Amino acid sequence: MRRALVSLPDGVWNVIDKELRGQVGDGDSEVIRNIVIAYLTERGYLVKPKTHISKTGTVDQVAGELDIHDNMITALAEILEEHGQLDQNEWEKRVQKKLHQKK
């Protein structure tokens, strides 16, 4: 990681302090870093080459697939609960346990 000392006009600092702090980061460096990353991403500088995107999918495609998987898991849990095979509280505890194990 590389660091840079950046001077910004007062107007920019006003926007950062009043509009962006807490929205895109908490500290000055974090806010500025996220602004730069967002700008470069929006302009296409941080996007992988098109051939790679087609193999892995776009963000919208991945989000759509995650929504489908979420719906499938929810439906399966509901069916198991309706048939007395699943206790919702126990399932939530198990999910939380697995999430904490991954960290």
C-alpha distance (Angstrom), angle and dihedral (degrees) to the residues before:
residue distance angle dihedral
M1 . . .
R2 3.77 . .
R3 3.80 127.4 .
A4 3.79 130.7 -149.2
L5 3.78 133.3 -171.0
V6 3.80 107.3 -130.7
S7 3.80 127.9 -168.6
L8 3.79 116.0 -156.5
P9 3.81 131.0 -173.2
D10 3.81 118.8 -104.8
G11 3.82 91.2 -108.2
V12 3.79 90.8 59.5
W13 3.80 91.3 48.7
N14 3.81 89.6 50.5
V15 3.80 90.5 55.3
I16 3.80 91.3 46.0
D17 3.79 92.9 48.5
K18 3.81 98.1 42.0
E19 3.80 104.1 31.5
L20 3.79 112.1 19.0
R21 3.81 108.9 32.8
G22 3.77 107.1 99.6
Q23 3.82 90.9 15.9
V24 3.81 101.4 67.0
G25 3.79 99.8 10.9
D26 3.76 143.3 -27.4
G27 3.79 106.0 -120.4
D28 3.81 129.6 50.3
S29 3.81 93.6 -108.6
E30 3.78 93.8 47.0
V31 3.82 93.0 49.7
I32 3.81 92.9 48.1
R33 3.82 92.6 45.2
N34 3.82 91.1 51.2
I35 3.82 91.9 47.5
V36 3.80 91.0 52.7
I37 3.82 92.9 46.0
A38 3.81 91.6 47.9
Y39 3.81 91.6 48.8
L40 3.82 93.7 48.9
T41 3.80 91.5 45.7
E42 3.81 92.2 48.6
R43 3.81 90.3 50.6
G44 3.80 91.6 50.3
Y45 3.79 97.8 -113.5
L46 3.80 93.9 121.1
V47 3.81 97.0 42.1
K48 3.78 116.5 110.0
P49 3.83 117.4 -117.4
K50 3.80 113.6 -75.4
T51 3.82 94.1 -110.6
H52 3.80 89.6 57.5
I53 3.81 92.5 47.9
S54 3.78 91.8 54.1
K55 3.81 90.3 55.3
T56 3.79 96.7 47.9
G57 3.81 100.6 28.2
T58 3.75 133.0 -121.0
V59 3.78 123.6 -78.3
D60 3.82 89.8 -100.9
Q61 3.80 91.5 51.3
V62 3.80 92.5 49.3
A63 3.82 91.2 46.1
G64 3.81 89.6 50.4
E65 3.79 91.4 51.3
L66 3.80 91.0 48.6
D67 3.81 89.6 52.0
I68 3.80 90.0 51.5
H69 3.82 91.7 49.6
D70 3.81 90.7 47.1
N71 3.81 90.5 52.7
M72 3.80 91.8 46.7
I73 3.81 93.1 51.3
T74 3.80 91.9 45.7
A75 3.81 91.9 50.2
L76 3.80 91.5 47.9
A77 3.81 91.7 49.7
E78 3.81 90.6 49.3
I79 3.81 92.1 50.9
L80 3.81 92.0 48.2
E81 3.80 90.7 48.2
E82 3.82 92.1 49.0
H83 3.80 89.7 52.8
G84 3.79 92.7 48.6
Q85 3.78 92.8 -112.3
L86 3.80 96.7 113.7
D87 3.79 134.1 47.3
Q88 3.83 108.4 -152.2
N89 3.81 94.6 -146.5
E90 3.79 93.3 48.9
W91 3.81 90.6 47.4
E92 3.83 91.7 52.0
K93 3.82 90.5 48.8
R94 3.80 90.3 50.3
V95 3.80 92.2 49.5
Q96 3.82 91.3 49.6
K97 3.80 90.5 48.2
K98 3.80 91.7 52.7
L99 3.80 92.1 46.7
H100 3.81 90.9 53.1
Q101 3.82 91.3 47.6
K102 3.81 90.5 57.7
K103 3.83 92.5 56.5
